[in-house]
Amino acid sequence: MEPRPRVSPAELELLEYINERHPVTVREVADHFAAADGRARTTVLTLMERLRKKGYLTRRSVGGANQYSPCEPKGDVLRGVVRDFVQRTLGGSVRPFVAYLGSDADLSDEELDELKRLVRDLDARRTEDER
């Protein structure tokens, strides 16, 4: 699978906001980020258009205003971001990430339980595939 265009931290922040509230207008997103961190409307519009051109957002005109929505569910986007990170930054190996989790990450009990569940599911899938 070919990696999608990279998403900057600022783009990811907007994408997460839009994913929780879509469909949204530039005004809605700009008002939120102006209040949250003083970001200018032009900056928000530029980021949203970049995300649209990269294939992460759709845009449609409704009553004279453009409304933006994500092209895919939040979980799919985040999995793609992680996949790209592993491929591009870690050379395709999850070992450095696993080492981080084992030594430096401060996981909550819930996160640790989720990680255990994921490992069990992965092991079960591999066992099933070997049959």
C-alpha positions as CSV (number, residue, x, y, z in Angstrom):
1,M,0.0,0.0,0.0
2,E,1.4,3.4,-1.0
3,P,1.7,5.9,1.8
4,R,-0.7,8.8,1.6
5,P,0.6,12.4,1.7
6,R,1.9,13.3,5.1
7,V,-0.2,15.1,7.6
8,S,1.5,17.8,9.6
9,P,0.8,18.1,13.3
10,A,-1.3,21.3,12.6
11,E,-3.2,19.5,9.9
12,L,-3.9,16.5,12.1
13,E,-5.2,18.8,14.9
14,L,-7.7,20.3,12.4
15,L,-8.6,17.0,11.0
16,E,-9.4,15.6,14.5
17,Y,-11.5,18.7,15.2
18,I,-13.4,18.4,11.9
19,N,-13.9,14.6,12.4
20,E,-15.7,15.2,15.7
21,R,-18.0,17.9,14.4
22,H,-18.5,17.5,10.6
23,P,-19.9,18.9,8.4
24,V,-18.3,22.2,9.3
25,T,-17.5,25.5,7.6
26,V,-14.2,27.3,7.6
27,R,-15.8,29.9,9.9
28,E,-16.7,27.3,12.5
29,V,-13.2,25.8,12.5
30,A,-11.5,29.2,12.3
31,D,-13.5,30.6,15.2
32,H,-12.6,27.6,17.4
33,F,-8.8,27.8,16.6
34,A,-8.8,31.6,16.9
35,A,-10.2,31.2,20.4
36,A,-8.0,28.2,21.3
37,D,-4.6,29.4,20.1
38,G,-5.0,32.7,18.1
39,R,-4.7,31.0,14.7
40,A,-5.8,33.2,11.8
41,R,-8.7,32.4,9.6
42,T,-6.4,32.4,6.5
43,T,-4.1,29.8,8.2
44,V,-7.1,27.5,9.0
45,L,-8.4,27.8,5.4
46,T,-5.0,27.0,4.0
47,L,-4.7,23.9,6.2
48,M,-8.2,22.8,5.3
49,E,-7.6,23.1,1.6
50,R,-4.3,21.2,2.0
51,L,-6.1,18.4,3.7
52,R,-8.7,18.4,0.9
53,K,-6.1,18.3,-1.8
54,K,-4.3,15.4,0.0
55,G,-7.6,13.5,0.0
56,Y,-8.4,13.8,3.7
57,L,-11.4,16.2,3.5
58,T,-14.3,16.7,1.1
59,R,-15.9,20.0,0.4
60,R,-19.4,20.8,-0.8
61,S,-21.3,24.0,-1.2
62,V,-24.5,24.3,0.9
63,G,-26.5,27.5,0.9
64,G,-23.5,29.5,-0.4
65,A,-21.1,28.2,2.3
66,N,-18.5,25.5,1.8
67,Q,-18.9,22.6,4.3
68,Y,-16.0,20.2,4.9
69,S,-16.2,16.6,6.1
70,P,-13.6,13.9,6.5
71,C,-13.2,11.4,3.7
72,E,-12.8,8.5,6.1
73,P,-13.5,7.7,9.8
74,K,-11.0,9.0,12.4
75,G,-9.7,5.5,13.3
76,D,-8.8,4.9,9.7
77,V,-7.0,8.2,9.4
78,L,-5.0,7.6,12.6
79,R,-4.1,4.1,11.5
80,G,-2.8,5.5,8.3
81,V,-0.8,8.2,10.1
82,V,0.7,5.5,12.3
83,R,1.4,3.2,9.3
84,D,3.2,6.0,7.5
85,F,5.2,6.9,10.6
86,V,6.3,3.3,11.0
87,Q,7.2,3.0,7.3
88,R,8.9,6.4,6.9
89,T,10.4,7.1,10.3
90,L,11.0,3.6,11.7
91,G,12.0,1.9,8.4
92,G,9.0,-0.4,8.6
93,S,9.9,-1.9,12.0
94,V,7.8,-1.6,15.1
95,R,10.7,-2.6,17.3
96,P,11.7,0.9,18.3
97,F,8.0,1.7,19.1
98,V,7.7,-1.5,21.2
99,A,11.0,-0.6,23.0
100,Y,9.5,2.8,23.8
101,L,6.3,1.3,25.2
102,G,8.4,-1.1,27.3
103,S,10.7,1.5,28.8
104,D,9.5,5.1,28.4
105,A,5.8,5.2,27.9
106,D,3.6,5.9,30.9
107,L,0.6,3.7,30.1
108,S,-2.6,3.8,32.0
109,D,-4.2,0.5,33.2
110,E,-6.8,0.9,30.4
111,E,-4.1,1.5,27.8
112,L,-2.2,-1.5,29.0
113,D,-5.3,-3.7,28.9
114,E,-6.0,-2.5,25.4
115,L,-2.4,-3.3,24.3
116,K,-2.7,-6.8,25.8
117,R,-6.0,-7.3,23.9
118,L,-4.5,-6.2,20.7
119,V,-1.5,-8.6,21.1
120,R,-3.9,-11.5,21.9
121,D,-6.0,-10.6,18.8
122,L,-2.9,-10.4,16.6
123,D,-1.6,-13.8,18.0
124,A,-5.0,-15.4,17.3
125,R,-5.1,-14.1,13.7
126,R,-1.5,-15.3,13.1
127,T,-2.4,-18.8,14.5
128,E,-5.6,-18.9,12.3
129,D,-3.6,-17.8,9.2
130,E,-1.1,-20.6,9.8
131,R,-3.8,-23.3,9.6
